Amino acid sequence: MSSAARVLLVSLLLVMTAAPSASAADGWVLVPSGGARPSFYAEGVPGAVLQDTVSVVNRSGRVVTVRLSGSGVPVVFAADRVRVPARTRADVPFTVSAHDDRAGEIVARDQDGRRATVPVRLRVGGPALSALTVEHLAVGADRITYDLVNRGTTVLVPSLAVHADGVLGPVLDRAPRALPVRLRPGHRLRLTEPWPDRPALDSVDVRLTVTATGGAHDSAVAAARFVPWGAVTGAAGAVAAGGALLLVRRPRRRGRRTADDEAPETPRAEVELTGAVT
């Protein structure tokens, strides 16, 4: 069977029998395809994409249009809007991602607001592994930004500790605290740590250490240089003004000209002010 045919299969045969539905609306029912299953059950390794098919069986004598959605489970349908002719069945493939154990349902609603559901249960197999990484650490004007990535197979509630050393010693030391996030396997979060009282003038090394249950841990270090550019600009202007005053020559004395006065004046070199004084 071609892949296009698997996307949406509509049987034009008269429906003689159908599997029991978990919830049936008047004239049509929603059931798992391929047998008398009361619900969907899928099991796989973390991150696996599982496939199955749900059927909308229209026993009535009129066309039914049904919208499909998932509740509590991450379901992607081949078509989330299905038009089912009278006395036919529409088979709709779908995929669901297995990240953790969870229960939900597939929901169908028709144009009249009638609703039917089929339960879905996901189970993640394989060994439990806790692992995470701290990535893209950056220090800004008043905050620290970073990414947390769950590289394992379990849901993580991470704890964060922050430490920063300046030229003269520690300038920031925050003890480990639990972050208000739940990081699912394979997911990435962009997080921000405020630092409103950072040094105005210093060179610092910032270290973030993240831990979670099951032995998951990682750390990252970033260097930052804080310079009060407003004050530096003002000081540079003052130095430039002082240098200009030093370049003003004293006026010549008036009087009798001497042989020395007739000698040609030695040219002065043009000096660019860089802020350094020697």
N, C-alpha and C positions, 0 to 999 in steps of 0.2 A: 504494500500500500504506500502511496506517495506521501511525502511530508505534508503537502497541501491538504490531502484528504484527512490526515490525522488532525489538522488544526480544528476543523469543525465538521463532524460527520452527522448528516441528517438522514435518517432512515425514512423512506417513503412507504414502508410496509405498514399495514394496519397492526396496531399494538394489540396483541392478544392477551399477554400477561406482562406483569411488571413486578420488580422486587418491592417489598414493603418500604415505604418512605418514612424518614424520621419525622417529617412534618409535611402534610399535604394540603394544598389549597384546592378550592373547588374547581374540578375539571382538569387539573394538572398536578403532577407530583415531581419532586426532586429526589433522585436516588443515585447511589454509586453505580457506575457502569460495571458490566461483566459479572453479574451474579447477584445473589440475594444477600448482599452485605448491608447490615444496618448502619454502618458508619465507615469512615476512612481511618486507617491506621498505617503509619509509615515510620520506618526506623532506618537510621543511617548514621554515618560518622559526622562529626561536627563540620559544618560548612557544605554538606552535600545538598544537591538540588534534587528533590524527589518528584516523580511524575505520577499522575493518575488521571482519571476521567470521570466527570460527573454528567448525569443525564437528566434532561428535562423532558418528561413524558406528558404529552398533551392528549388527553382522552376526550376532550370536548370536540364540538363540531365547528369551532371557530379558531382563528389564528390567535396565538398568545405570544406576546413579547415580554421577555423576562430579562432582568438585569441581575448579574451575579456579583457577589463581593465576598470577602473573607472577614471574619470577626475573630480576633484573638490569635490569628495565624497569618503569616505573610504569604498570601496566595496570589499568583499571577495567572490569569486565564488567557487562553488562546483568543477568546472573544468574550467580553464582559456584558455584551448586549446580544441576546439571541432571539430570533423570530422563528417560532415553531408553528408550522401549519397544523390544521386540524387532524387529529388521529395519527400523529407522527411523533417521532422522538428526536431530540437533538443531543448529540454527545459532544461535550466540550472538554478537551484536555486542559490540564492546569499543572503548574509546578508550585512547589512549596520548599522554602529553604529551612534546613534543619540546623539550628544554632543551639537550641537547648530544649529540654522537655517542656511541652506545653500542650494545652487543649484549647480548641476553638470550634468554629463551625463555618460551613459554606452557606451563604444566605442567597435566596432568590426572591425577587419581588416582581410582580407583573404590573401591567398598566393600570389595573384597578386597585393596586395597593395590597393585594393578597401576598402572603409571605410563606415560604417553606425553607427548612433548614436541614442540613445533614452534619452530624458531629465529625470533628477531625481531631485525631490524637497523634502527636509527634513524640518520638522518643529518640534521643541521641545516644548512640552506642560508642564503644571504644573506651580507652583509658582516659581518666580525668587528668588534665594537664593544665596547670596554672602558669601562665607566662605573659609578660607584657614588656613593652619598650617605651622609652621616653624619646621623642623625636622633635626636631625643628625648634629647639630651645632658642629664644631670643629675648634680650633685655631692652625694653623701650624707655621712654621718658619717665613713666610712672607705673609701669607694669612689667610683668614677666609672662610671656606666652610660650606655650608648648603643646605638643600632641601626645596623647596616650593611645597606644594601640594594643588591643588584646590579641596576643599571638597564641593563646592556648585554646582549651576546649570548655572552660567553665566561665560562668558569669563572675566578674570581679567587682568588688567595692574597694577601690584603691585608697591608700593613705599617702599624704604628701608631707615631706619635710623640706625646708628651704634654708640654705646657708650661703652667706656671701662674705668673702674676705677682701678688705681694702688694703691700702699700702701700710696703714698703721695697725691693722688687726681686723677682727670681725666687725661688720657693719649691719649684718642681718642674721638672725638665728631663730627660725620658727620650728617648734617641735612638731613631730608627726601628728597629723589630724586626718580623720576620714573625710574624703571628698563626697559631696552630695550627688554622686553619679553611680549608675550601674552600667558597667561596660560589658557588652555581650561579645562572645567569641567572634573574631574577625572584624570587629568594629573599631573605628577611630574617632576620637573626640579632640576638638580644639579647645583648650582651656586657658584661662587667664588668672594670674596671681597678682593682686594689686601691690604696689610698692610706692605709696605716695610720699614717704619720707626718705627717699634715697639720698645719697650724698650729693652735694652740689659740685664738689671737686674731688675726684678720686679715680683710681684705677682698681676695679673689682673683678673677682672671679665668682660667679654665681653657680651653685650646685643644687640641683633638684634631685631628690631621692624619693622614689615611689615604691611602695610595697603593697601586697595584697595577700589574702589567705591562700594557703597552699604552697607558699614559698616563692610566689612571684615577686620579683623586684628588679629595678633598673635605676640608673642615674645618668644624668647628663650635666655637662659643665659648659658655661659660656662666659666669655670675657666682655667687659664693657668699660668704657672710658667716659667719665662725666666731667664736662668742662662748662663753666658759666660763661657762655660766649658773649653775653651782654656786657659783663664786666671786662672781659678780655678786649672787646672792641673799644670800650671807653679808655682803657689803659693804653691801647695802641695809639689812639688819637692824641692822648696827652704826651706820649713819647715823641710822636711826630711833630707836635707843636713845639716842644722843647728843642728838638733838633733844628727846627727852622730858625729859632732865635740864636742858636750857636753859630749859624752860618752867616749872620749879619756882620759885616766888616766894620771895624771902628773907622770913623772919619779921619782923613789926613789932617795933620797940623799945617796951618798956613805959615809961611815964612820964606826965608831965602832958600832957593833951590841949591842943592849940592850935587856932587857927582853921583852920589848914590841915588839921588832922586831921578837922575837921568837914565839910570839903568833900567832895562825892561823888566817889568813885573813878572814873576814866576807864575805860570798858569796854575790854577787850582783844579784839583781832580773832583769830578762829580761823584758823590757818594750816595748810594741808595740806602735809605733808612729801613732797616729790617727789624728794629726793636732790640737788637743786641748792642750793648755799650761796652767798648774796650778802652 
